[in-house]
Amino acid sequence: MSSSRSPGRGRRPRTGSDAPDHLVDGLAPRQALIMRLRFGLDGHDPCTPREIAVKLGLTPQWVRQLEKESLAWMRGHGSRQGLRAWAS
């Protein structure tokens, strides 16, 4: 995996907050796993939608759709959980 294809590396500095992890824990198990793999949370290397699709037996399009839904949910709940401070 090259970092040019994968999100997360060098994009957001971590401030020590566990806000993203706490929000991911609120997702459905499959969506939580997709987010962890996609953005390299919990020690996973960041993966592309295609790589995640192969690992989980899904289509890349479905992975992108679940990622989009998960991000929307996290945005809606993130302001209360400190996500804005983590992302700044």
Contact map, one row per residue, 1 for C-alpha under 8 A:
1110110000000000000000000000000000000000000000100000000000000000000000000000000000000000
1111110000000000000000000000000000000000000000000000000000000000000000000000000000000000
1111111010000000000000000000000000000000000000000000000000000000000000000000000000000000
0111111000000000000000000000000000000000000000000000000000000000000000000000000000000000
1111111000000000000000000000000000000000000000010000000000000000000000000000000000000000
1111111110000000000000000000000000000110000001110000000000000000000000000000000000000000
0011111110100000000000000000000000000110000001110000000000000000000000000000000000000000
0000011111110000000000000000000000000011000001000000000000000000000000000000000000000000
0010011111110000000000000000000000000000000001000000000000000000000000000000000000000000
0000000111111000000000000000000000000000000000000000000000000000000000000000000000000000
0000001111111000000000000000000000000000000000000000000000000000000000000000000000000000
0000000111111100000000000000000000000000000000000000000000000000000000000000000000000011
0000000001111110000000000000000000000000000000000000000000000000000000000000000000000010
0000000000011111100000000000000000000000000000000000000000000000000000000000000000000110
0000000000001111100000000000000000000000000000000000000000000000000000000000000000000100
0000000000000111110000000000000000000000000000000000000000000000000000000000000000000000
0000000000000111111100000000000000000000000000000000000000000000000000000000000000000100
0000000000000001111111000000000000000000000000000000000000000000000000000000000000000000
0000000000000000111111100000000000000000000000000000000000000000000000000000010011100100
0000000000000000111111110000000000000000000000000000000000000000000000000000000000100100
0000000000000000011111111000000000000000100000000000000000000000000000000000000000000000
0000000000000000011111111100000000000000000000000000000000000000000000000000000010000000
0000000000000000001111111110000000000000000000000000000000000000000000000100110010000000
0000000000000000000111111110000100110000000000000000000000000000000000000100000000000000
0000000000000000000011111111000100000000000000000000000000000000000000000000000000000000
0000000000000000000001111111000100000000000000000000000000000000000000000000000000000000
0000000000000000000000111111101100000000000000000000000000000000000001000000000000000000
0000000000000000000000001111111100000000000000000000000000000000000000000000000000000000
0000000000000000000000000011111110000000000000000000000000000000000000000000000000000000
0000000000000000000000000001111111000000000000000000000000000000000000000000000000000000
0000000000000000000000000011111111100000000000000000000000000000011001000000000000000000
0000000000000000000000011111111111110000000000000000000000000000000000000000000000000000
0000000000000000000000000000111111111000000000000000000000000000000000000000000000000000
0000000000000000000000000000011111111100000000000001000000000010011000000000000000000000
0000000000000000000000010000001111111111100000000000000000000000001001000000000000000000
0000000000000000000000010000000111111111110101000000000000000000000000000000000000000000
0000000000000000000000000000000011111111100111100001000000000000000000000000000000000000
0000011000000000000000000000000001111111100001111001000000000000000000000000000000000000
0000011100000000000000000000000000111111100011100000000000000000000000000000000000000000
0000000100000000000000000000000000111111111111100000000000000000000000000000000000000000
0000000000000000000010000000000000111111111111000000000000000000000000000000000000000000
0000000000000000000000000000000000010001111100000000000000000000000000000000000000000000
0000000000000000000000000000000000000001111110000000000000000000000000000000000000000000
0000000000000000000000000000000000011001111111000000000000000000000000000000000000000000
0000000000000000000000000000000000001011101111100000000000000000000000000000000000000000
0000011110000000000000000000000000011111100111110000000000000000000000000000000000000000
1000011000000000000000000000000000001111000011111111000000000000000000000000000000000000
0000111000000000000000000000000000000100000001111111000000000000000000000000000000000000
0000000000000000000000000000000000000100000000111111100000011011000000000000000000000000
0000000000000000000000000000000000000000000000111111110000110000000000000000000000000000
0000000000000000000000000000000000000000000000111111111000000000000000000000000000000000
0000000000000000000000000000000001001100000000111111111101010010000000000000000000000000
0000000000000000000000000000000000000000000000001111111111110010000000000000000000000000
0000000000000000000000000000000000000000000000000111111111100000000000000000000000000000
0000000000000000000000000000000000000000000000000011111111000000000000000000000000000000
0000000000000000000000000000000000000000000000000001111111000000000000000000000000000000
0000000000000000000000000000000000000000000000000000111111100000000000000000000000000000
0000000000000000000000000000000000000000000000000001111111110110000000000000000000000000
0000000000000000000000000000000000000000000000000100110011111110000000000000000000000000
0000000000000000000000000000000000000000000000001101100001111111000000000000000000000000
0000000000000000000000000000000000000000000000001000000000111111100000000000000000000000
0000000000000000000000000000000000000000000000000000000001111111110000000000000000000000
0000000000000000000000000000000001000000000000001001100001111111111000000000000000000000
0000000000000000000000000000000000000000000000001000000000011111111100000000000000000000
0000000000000000000000000000000000000000000000000000000000001111111110000000000000000000
0000000000000000000000000000001001000000000000000000000000000111111111000000000000000000
0000000000000000000000000000001001100000000000000000000000000011111111100000000000000000
0000000000000000000000000000000000000000000000000000000000000001111111110000000000000000
0000000000000000000000000000000000000000000000000000000000000000111111111000000000000000
0000000000000000000000000010001000100000000000000000000000000000011111111100000000000000
0000000000000000000000000000000000000000000000000000000000000000001111111110000000000000
0000000000000000000000000000000000000000000000000000000000000000000111111111000000000000
0000000000000000000000000000000000000000000000000000000000000000000011111111100000000000
0000000000000000000000110000000000000000000000000000000000000000000001111111110000000000
0000000000000000000000000000000000000000000000000000000000000000000000111111111000100000
0000000000000000000000000000000000000000000000000000000000000000000000011111111000000000
0000000000000000000000100000000000000000000000000000000000000000000000001111111110000000
0000000000000000001000100000000000000000000000000000000000000000000000000111111111110000
0000000000000000000000000000000000000000000000000000000000000000000000000011111111110000
0000000000000000000000000000000000000000000000000000000000000000000000000000111111100000
0000000000000000001001100000000000000000000000000000000000000000000000000000111111100000
0000000000000000001000000000000000000000000000000000000000000000000000000000011111111100
0000000000000000001100000000000000000000000000000000000000000000000000000010011111111110
0000000000000000000000000000000000000000000000000000000000000000000000000000011001111111
0000000000000000000000000000000000000000000000000000000000000000000000000000000001111111
0000000000000110101100000000000000000000000000000000000000000000000000000000000001111111
0000000000011100000000000000000000000000000000000000000000000000000000000000000000111111
0000000000010000000000000000000000000000000000000000000000000000000000000000000000011111
